[in-house]
């Protein structure tokens, strides 16, 4: 019974990790300062989205006034570590559950 609860908890934690940070905040914190240092000041188009690559990441796409397009994939390590921990709990719980079922 505890193994099944562990699987459920691990999967829920893994899924919840993808909803912790907002992509726009990640992009504003990491991409905009770098673009400003390069002399790019005015963004004419922007797109921010979550990306699933096994861990939590954000896709930051921006076009600036001189026609420069910036496309960056930013890994969000805090939520990614939480997602990895959820997967470890789920896999370990599944291993225990399968082992108990084999013994019966």
N, C-alpha and C positions, 0 to 999 in steps of 0.2 A: 504493500500500500504506500509506504513512504517513498519507494522508488518511483512510482507513478506520479506522486506529488512533486518529486524532484524534477522529473521530466517536464511536467507542466510549468513549474516555476522557472526552469531554465529557458524554455521556449518563450515564455512571457517576458522575461528579462531581456532576452535577445531581441525580441520585437520592439519592446519599449525603448531600447537604446537608440533606435532610429528616429524617435520622436522627441528626443531631449533638446537638441539645439536647433535653432532656426537657421536655415541656409543663408538668409540675407545677412544675419549678424556675423556669421563666420566669414562670408565674403567681404563684408565691410571692414572687418578687423584685419584680414590678411591680404586681400588683393588690392583694395583701394590705397593703403599706405605705400605699397610697392609701386603702383602706377603713378602716384603723386610724386614720388622720388624720381621717376623717369621723365617727369615733365608733362605727364598727361593729366589734365585738370578736369575737363568737362566730358562726362559720359553722355552719349547720345542714345544708347540702348543698353539694357542690362537684363540678364536672366539668371536667376538663382534657383537651384533645385537640389534635392537630396539624391544621392546616387548610391545604389547598392552594389558594392564590390566585395561582398563577404563581410566587410567591416563598414563602418559608417563614414561616408564622405559627402562632400558637397561639390557640385559642379557650378563654377562661377564663370559666367560669360559676360563680357562687357565690350562695347565699342565706344571709342573715344573720338572727340571732335576731329583730330587729324586723320581719322580713318583707321586707326590702330585697333585691332581686335585682340582682346585678351581672353584666353580660354584656359582655366586652371581647375585641376581636381585637388581639393583640399581635404586631407584625411583628418577627421575629428577624433583625436586619440582618446579623450575622456570617454565619450560614448562607445568608441570602438573597444576599449578595454572592458567596459560593462557588457557589451555584446559577446565578447570572447569568454568572459566569465560565465555568462548565461549558457553558452554552448558547452563549456566544460562541465557545468552542473548537469545539463541535460544528457550529455553523452555518458558521464559517469553513472548517472541514475539509470539510464537505459542498460548499461553494462550490468549493473547490480540486478535489475529486474530480469534480464535474460538469464543471468546465472541462477537466480532463484527458481525460475521456471524450469530450467534444465534439471535441477536437483529434485524436483517433484516427481 
